[in-house]
């Protein structure tokens, strides 16, 4: 699992994930994502490159969303693959964390 970060206008942090968000992948990104979540209040996560999403990966995303929410911020997910979208819907995560189609809509979610 690869995690890249990019600063966007309006103090938005873009996190791009690439690879399988399984046990190994979640272990690789958990600490860096937690660190970013403690420092930023507007975080959007690009899931287009996520090839597999396991429950442990969802847990990592939930922890990040809770940390950001504690700082009065928002974490939004965008561009999930069809498989990842099914997992997010079936677990109900899309009712807790905004899951949208594209980057612009994710930024809008952070600015509500």
C-alpha positions, 0 to 999 in steps of 0.5 A, spaced: 500 500 500 502 506 498 500 513 501 502 519 497 499 526 500 498 533 496 496 540 499 491 543 495 488 550 496 483 551 501 488 547 506 485 541 503 490 535 504 489 530 498 491 523 500 492 518 494 492 510 496 494 505 491 494 498 492 491 493 497 488 495 503 488 489 507 492 487 513 498 488 510 496 495 507 492 497 513 499 496 517 503 500 512 498 506 512 495 506 519 501 510 522 502 515 517 494 516 516 493 517 523 499 523 524 496 526 518 489 526 521 491 529 527 494 535 523 489 536 518 482 538 518 480 537 511 482 531 508 480 527 502 482 520 500 483 518 493 481 511 493 481 510 485 488 506 486 485 501 491 485 494 489 482 491 495 478 493 501 478 489 507 475 490 514 481 492 517 482 497 512 475 500 513 477 500 521 483 505 519 479 510 515 474 510 520 479 512 525 482 517 521 475 520 520 474 520 528 480 523 529 479 529 524 472 530 526 475 531 533 478 537 530 472 539 527 474 537 521 471 532 515 474 526 512 471 525 505 473 519 500 472 519 493 473 515 486 472 508 489 472 502 485 466 498 484 468 493 489 470 498 494 464 502 493 460 495 494 464 494 501 463 501 503 455 500 502 455 494 505 458 495 511 454 502 512 461 506 512 458 511 507 453 513 512 459 515 517 464 518 512 462 521 505 463 517 499 463 521 493 465 520 485 470 525 484 475 530 487 471 536 487 465 533 490 470 531 496 473 538 497 466 541 497 464 536 503 470 538 507 467 545 506 460 544 508 
